[in-house]
Amino acid sequence: MEFHILLSLAGGERHGYGILQDARERGEEAAMPDVGTLYRALARMVELGWIEAAGRRSAPDAGEERRNYYRITKAGLQVAKAEARRLEALTRAARLGGLLEGVAK
């Protein structure tokens, strides 16, 4: 789940609901938790220094409601890149092992 959050925030500042919307648009909704778990993960990632609060403000989709925005930090970007490289290597190994035959690249 943390990688999905970092991936979303690599595209720019987002609030929690925006992160869920972004995951849905990328077809990753099944990998995302319920809202309560998401906000606990966001708090833990702030403590780890992977993301930081970017302020509380109105969002275009929230009417008058103000939402907490988050942004990825340099440390978070390094974590995301390392995880992307790890996943790429696993995918390459799975393809060489014939596990991804017939799956579009």
Backbone as JSON Lines, residues from 0, in Angstrom:
{"i":0,"aa":"M","n":[0.81,-1.19,0.0],"ca":[0.0,0.0,0.0],"c":[0.87,1.27,0.0]}
{"i":1,"aa":"E","n":[1.99,1.24,0.74],"ca":[2.83,2.43,0.79],"c":[3.34,2.81,-0.6]}
{"i":2,"aa":"F","n":[3.68,1.8,-1.41],"ca":[4.17,2.11,-2.75],"c":[3.09,2.8,-3.57]}
{"i":3,"aa":"H","n":[1.86,2.34,-3.45],"ca":[0.76,2.97,-4.18],"c":[0.58,4.44,-3.76]}
{"i":4,"aa":"I","n":[0.73,4.68,-2.48],"ca":[0.62,6.06,-1.98],"c":[1.76,6.91,-2.52]}
{"i":5,"aa":"L","n":[2.99,6.37,-2.44],"ca":[4.14,7.12,-2.96],"c":[4.01,7.35,-4.46]}
{"i":6,"aa":"L","n":[3.54,6.35,-5.17],"ca":[3.35,6.48,-6.62],"c":[2.35,7.6,-6.92]}
{"i":7,"aa":"S","n":[1.29,7.65,-6.16],"ca":[0.29,8.7,-6.37],"c":[0.88,10.07,-6.08]}
{"i":8,"aa":"L","n":[1.61,10.19,-4.97],"ca":[2.16,11.49,-4.59],"c":[3.33,11.91,-5.47]}
{"i":9,"aa":"A","n":[3.94,10.96,-6.16],"ca":[5.01,11.33,-7.11],"c":[4.44,12.17,-8.24]}
{"i":10,"aa":"G","n":[3.13,12.07,-8.44],"ca":[2.46,12.86,-9.48],"c":[2.02,14.23,-9.0]}
{"i":11,"aa":"G","n":[2.24,14.52,-7.73],"ca":[1.86,15.83,-7.19],"c":[1.14,15.7,-5.86]}
{"i":12,"aa":"E","n":[0.92,16.83,-5.22],"ca":[0.25,16.85,-3.92],"c":[-1.17,16.32,-4.07]}
{"i":13,"aa":"R","n":[-1.6,15.54,-3.07],"ca":[-2.96,15.02,-3.08],"c":[-3.46,14.88,-1.65]}
{"i":14,"aa":"H","n":[-4.77,14.91,-1.5],"ca":[-5.38,14.58,-0.21],"c":[-5.7,13.09,-0.23]}
{"i":15,"aa":"G","n":[-6.09,12.54,0.95],"ca":[-6.32,11.1,1.05],"c":[-7.31,10.57,0.03]}
{"i":16,"aa":"Y","n":[-8.44,11.23,-0.1],"ca":[-9.43,10.77,-1.07],"c":[-8.87,10.85,-2.49]}
{"i":17,"aa":"G","n":[-8.06,11.86,-2.76],"ca":[-7.44,11.99,-4.08],"c":[-6.48,10.84,-4.36]}
{"i":18,"aa":"I","n":[-5.81,10.36,-3.32],"ca":[-4.92,9.19,-3.49],"c":[-5.75,7.97,-3.88]}
{"i":19,"aa":"L","n":[-6.89,7.78,-3.21],"ca":[-7.77,6.66,-3.56],"c":[-8.3,6.8,-4.97]}
{"i":20,"aa":"Q","n":[-8.69,8.02,-5.36],"ca":[-9.18,8.25,-6.73],"c":[-8.09,7.94,-7.75]}
{"i":21,"aa":"D","n":[-6.86,8.36,-7.45],"ca":[-5.74,8.12,-8.35],"c":[-5.51,6.62,-8.53]}
{"i":22,"aa":"A","n":[-5.55,5.88,-7.42],"ca":[-5.38,4.42,-7.48],"c":[-6.47,3.78,-8.31]}
{"i":23,"aa":"R","n":[-7.69,4.26,-8.15],"ca":[-8.82,3.73,-8.92],"c":[-8.6,3.97,-10.41]}
{"i":24,"aa":"E","n":[-8.14,5.17,-10.77],"ca":[-7.91,5.49,-12.19],"c":[-6.81,4.64,-12.8]}
{"i":25,"aa":"R","n":[-5.84,4.22,-11.96],"ca":[-4.75,3.37,-12.46],"c":[-5.1,1.88,-12.37]}
{"i":26,"aa":"G","n":[-6.3,1.56,-11.93],"ca":[-6.72,0.17,-11.81],"c":[-6.13,-0.53,-10.6]}
{"i":27,"aa":"E","n":[-5.69,0.23,-9.6],"ca":[-5.06,-0.34,-8.41],"c":[-5.99,-0.31,-7.21]}
{"i":28,"aa":"E","n":[-7.24,-0.06,-7.41],"ca":[-8.16,0.11,-6.3],"c":[-8.17,-1.1,-5.36]}
{"i":29,"aa":"A","n":[-8.05,-2.31,-5.93],"ca":[-8.09,-3.52,-5.1],"c":[-6.92,-3.56,-4.12]}
{"i":30,"aa":"A","n":[-5.82,-2.89,-4.47],"ca":[-4.65,-2.89,-3.6],"c":[-4.73,-1.84,-2.5]}
{"i":31,"aa":"M","n":[-5.72,-1.0,-2.57],"ca":[-5.83,0.09,-1.6],"c":[-6.72,-0.32,-0.43]}
{"i":32,"aa":"P","n":[-6.41,0.18,0.75],"ca":[-7.16,-0.18,1.95],"c":[-8.42,0.68,2.11]}
{"i":33,"aa":"D","n":[-9.14,0.41,3.19],"ca":[-10.26,1.29,3.53],"c":[-9.68,2.64,3.98]}
{"i":34,"aa":"V","n":[-10.54,3.62,4.11],"ca":[-10.1,4.99,4.39],"c":[-9.35,5.08,5.73]}
{"i":35,"aa":"G","n":[-9.84,4.4,6.77],"ca":[-9.17,4.45,8.07],"c":[-7.75,3.92,8.01]}
{"i":36,"aa":"T","n":[-7.57,2.81,7.32],"ca":[-6.23,2.23,7.16],"c":[-5.34,3.15,6.35]}
{"i":37,"aa":"L","n":[-5.91,3.79,5.34],"ca":[-5.14,4.74,4.52],"c":[-4.6,5.88,5.38]}
{"i":38,"aa":"Y","n":[-5.45,6.44,6.24],"ca":[-4.99,7.58,7.02],"c":[-3.97,7.17,8.09]}
{"i":39,"aa":"R","n":[-4.08,5.95,8.6],"ca":[-3.03,5.45,9.52],"c":[-1.72,5.28,8.77]}
{"i":40,"aa":"A","n":[-1.8,4.79,7.54],"ca":[-0.59,4.63,6.72],"c":[0.03,5.99,6.41]}
{"i":41,"aa":"L","n":[-0.8,6.97,6.1],"ca":[-0.28,8.32,5.82],"c":[0.44,8.87,7.05]}
{"i":42,"aa":"A","n":[-0.15,8.68,8.24],"ca":[0.49,9.17,9.48],"c":[1.82,8.47,9.7]}
{"i":43,"aa":"R","n":[1.86,7.15,9.47],"ca":[3.11,6.4,9.65],"c":[4.17,6.86,8.64]}
{"i":44,"aa":"M","n":[3.74,7.14,7.41],"ca":[4.69,7.56,6.38],"c":[5.23,8.98,6.66]}
{"i":45,"aa":"V","n":[4.41,9.81,7.29],"ca":[4.89,11.13,7.72],"c":[5.98,10.94,8.78]}
{"i":46,"aa":"E","n":[5.73,10.03,9.74],"ca":[6.73,9.76,10.8],"c":[8.03,9.24,10.21]}
{"i":47,"aa":"L","n":[7.92,8.42,9.16],"ca":[9.12,7.86,8.51],"c":[9.86,8.89,7.66]}
{"i":48,"aa":"G","n":[9.19,10.02,7.39],"ca":[9.81,11.07,6.57],"c":[9.67,10.82,5.08]}
{"i":49,"aa":"W","n":[8.77,9.89,4.7],"ca":[8.59,9.59,3.28],"c":[7.65,10.59,2.62]}
{"i":50,"aa":"I","n":[6.73,11.13,3.4],"ca":[5.81,12.16,2.91],"c":[5.72,13.25,3.97]}
{"i":51,"aa":"E","n":[5.14,14.38,3.59],"ca":[4.95,15.45,4.56],"c":[3.62,16.15,4.28]}
{"i":52,"aa":"A","n":[3.1,16.76,5.33],"ca":[1.87,17.52,5.18],"c":[2.13,18.71,4.28]}
{"i":53,"aa":"A","n":[1.21,18.99,3.39],"ca":[1.35,20.11,2.45],"c":[0.27,21.15,2.68]}
{"i":54,"aa":"G","n":[-0.41,21.05,3.83],"ca":[-1.39,22.07,4.16],"c":[-2.82,21.55,4.07]}
{"i":55,"aa":"R","n":[-3.68,22.32,4.66],"ca":[-5.11,22.01,4.66],"c":[-5.8,23.08,3.84]}
{"i":56,"aa":"R","n":[-6.53,22.63,2.83],"ca":[-7.2,23.6,1.97],"c":[-8.38,22.94,1.26]}
{"i":57,"aa":"S","n":[-9.17,23.74,0.62],"ca":[-10.32,23.24,-0.12],"c":[-9.83,22.5,-1.36]}
{"i":58,"aa":"A","n":[-10.54,21.43,-1.67],"ca":[-10.25,20.68,-2.88],"c":[-11.38,20.9,-3.87]}
{"i":59,"aa":"P","n":[-11.09,20.84,-5.16],"ca":[-12.15,21.07,-6.15],"c":[-13.34,20.12,-5.97]}
{"i":60,"aa":"D","n":[-13.08,18.91,-5.46],"ca":[-14.15,17.92,-5.33],"c":[-14.77,17.9,-3.93]}
{"i":61,"aa":"A","n":[-14.41,18.85,-3.08],"ca":[-14.85,18.79,-1.69],"c":[-15.8,19.91,-1.29]}
{"i":62,"aa":"G","n":[-16.2,20.74,-2.22],"ca":[-17.09,21.85,-1.87],"c":[-16.42,22.76,-0.86]}
{"i":63,"aa":"E","n":[-17.1,23.01,0.24],"ca":[-16.56,23.88,1.28],"c":[-15.63,23.14,2.25]}
{"i":64,"aa":"E","n":[-15.65,21.82,2.17],"ca":[-14.82,21.02,3.08],"c":[-13.34,21.23,2.78]}
{"i":65,"aa":"R","n":[-12.55,21.35,3.85],"ca":[-11.1,21.51,3.68],"c":[-10.45,20.14,3.92]}
{"i":66,"aa":"R","n":[-9.44,19.83,3.14],"ca":[-8.78,18.53,3.23],"c":[-7.28,18.7,3.46]}
{"i":67,"aa":"N","n":[-6.71,17.7,4.13],"ca":[-5.27,17.68,4.36],"c":[-4.57,17.13,3.12]}
{"i":68,"aa":"Y","n":[-3.64,17.9,2.62],"ca":[-2.85,17.48,1.46],"c":[-1.5,16.95,1.93]}
{"i":69,"aa":"Y","n":[-0.93,16.05,1.11],"ca":[0.38,15.46,1.39],"c":[1.24,15.58,0.15]}
{"i":70,"aa":"R","n":[2.55,15.59,0.37],"ca":[3.5,15.58,-0.75],"c":[4.62,14.6,-0.43]}
{"i":71,"aa":"I","n":[5.22,14.06,-1.46],"ca":[6.32,13.12,-1.29],"c":[7.59,13.9,-0.97]}
{"i":72,"aa":"T","n":[8.45,13.32,-0.13],"ca":[9.73,13.94,0.2],"c":[10.84,13.29,-0.66]}
{"i":73,"aa":"K","n":[12.04,13.82,-0.57],"ca":[13.16,13.21,-1.29],"c":[13.38,11.78,-0.81]}
{"i":74,"aa":"A","n":[13.27,11.55,0.5],"ca":[13.42,10.19,1.04],"c":[12.33,9.28,0.5]}
{"i":75,"aa":"G","n":[11.1,9.78,0.43],"ca":[10.0,8.99,-0.12],"c":[10.2,8.67,-1.58]}
{"i":76,"aa":"L","n":[10.73,9.62,-2.33],"ca":[10.99,9.39,-3.74],"c":[12.06,8.31,-3.92]}
{"i":77,"aa":"Q","n":[13.07,8.31,-3.05],"ca":[14.1,7.27,-3.11],"c":[13.5,5.9,-2.8]}
{"i":78,"aa":"V","n":[12.62,5.84,-1.79],"ca":[11.95,4.58,-1.44],"c":[11.11,4.1,-2.61]}
{"i":79,"aa":"A","n":[10.36,5.0,-3.23],"ca":[9.51,4.63,-4.37],"c":[10.34,4.12,-5.54]}
{"i":80,"aa":"K","n":[11.45,4.78,-5.84],"ca":[12.29,4.35,-6.95],"c":[12.9,2.98,-6.67]}
{"i":81,"aa":"A","n":[13.35,2.75,-5.44],"ca":[13.92,1.44,-5.07],"c":[12.86,0.35,-5.22]}
{"i":82,"aa":"E","n":[11.65,0.61,-4.78],"ca":[10.57,-0.38,-4.9],"c":[10.21,-0.61,-6.36]}
{"i":83,"aa":"A","n":[10.2,0.43,-7.18],"ca":[9.92,0.27,-8.61],"c":[10.98,-0.61,-9.27]}
{"i":84,"aa":"R","n":[12.25,-0.4,-8.9],"ca":[13.33,-1.24,-9.46],"c":[13.17,-2.69,-9.02]}
{"i":85,"aa":"R","n":[12.79,-2.89,-7.75],"ca":[12.58,-4.25,-7.24],"c":[11.44,-4.93,-8.0]}
{"i":86,"aa":"L","n":[10.34,-4.23,-8.19],"ca":[9.2,-4.8,-8.9],"c":[9.53,-5.07,-10.36]}
{"i":87,"aa":"E","n":[10.33,-4.2,-10.97],"ca":[10.74,-4.4,-12.35],"c":[11.58,-5.67,-12.47]}
{"i":88,"aa":"A","n":[12.49,-5.88,-11.52],"ca":[13.34,-7.08,-11.55],"c":[12.48,-8.34,-11.34]}
{"i":89,"aa":"L","n":[11.51,-8.28,-10.45],"ca":[10.62,-9.43,-10.23],"c":[9.8,-9.73,-11.47]}
{"i":90,"aa":"T","n":[9.31,-8.68,-12.13],"ca":[8.52,-8.87,-13.35],"c":[9.37,-9.49,-14.44]}
{"i":91,"aa":"R","n":[10.61,-9.01,-14.56],"ca":[11.53,-9.56,-15.57],"c":[11.78,-11.05,-15.29]}
{"i":92,"aa":"A","n":[11.99,-11.4,-14.03],"ca":[12.22,-12.79,-13.66],"c":[10.98,-13.64,-13.94]}
{"i":93,"aa":"A","n":[9.82,-13.11,-13.65],"ca":[8.57,-13.84,-13.9],"c":[8.37,-14.06,-15.39]}
{"i":94,"aa":"R","n":[8.74,-13.05,-16.2],"ca":[8.61,-13.19,-17.65],"c":[9.58,-14.25,-18.16]}
{"i":95,"aa":"L","n":[10.83,-14.23,-17.67],"ca":[11.81,-15.24,-18.08],"c":[11.38,-16.62,-17.63]}
{"i":96,"aa":"G","n":[10.69,-16.71,-16.52],"ca":[10.22,-17.99,-16.01],"c":[8.93,-18.46,-16.65]}
{"i":97,"aa":"G","n":[8.43,-17.7,-17.61],"ca":[7.23,-18.1,-18.32],"c":[5.94,-17.84,-17.58]}
{"i":98,"aa":"L","n":[6.02,-17.1,-16.51],"ca":[4.83,-16.85,-15.71],"c":[3.95,-15.74,-16.28]}
{"i":99,"aa":"L","n":[4.47,-14.98,-17.22],"ca":[3.71,-13.87,-17.78],"c":[3.42,-14.06,-19.26]}
{"i":100,"aa":"E","n":[3.48,-15.32,-19.73],"ca":[3.18,-15.58,-21.14],"c":[1.73,-15.18,-21.41]}
{"i":101,"aa":"G","n":[1.54,-14.48,-22.51],"ca":[0.2,-14.04,-22.87],"c":[-0.26,-12.79,-22.16]}
{"i":102,"aa":"V","n":[0.58,-12.24,-21.28],"ca":[0.23,-11.01,-20.57],"c":[0.88,-9.86,-21.32]}
{"i":103,"aa":"A","n":[0.1,-8.86,-21.63],"ca":[0.64,-7.7,-22.34],"c":[1.71,-7.03,-21.52]}
{"i":104,"aa":"K","n":[2.73,-6.5,-22.2],"ca":[3.84,-5.81,-21.51],"c":[3.41,-4.46,-21.03]}
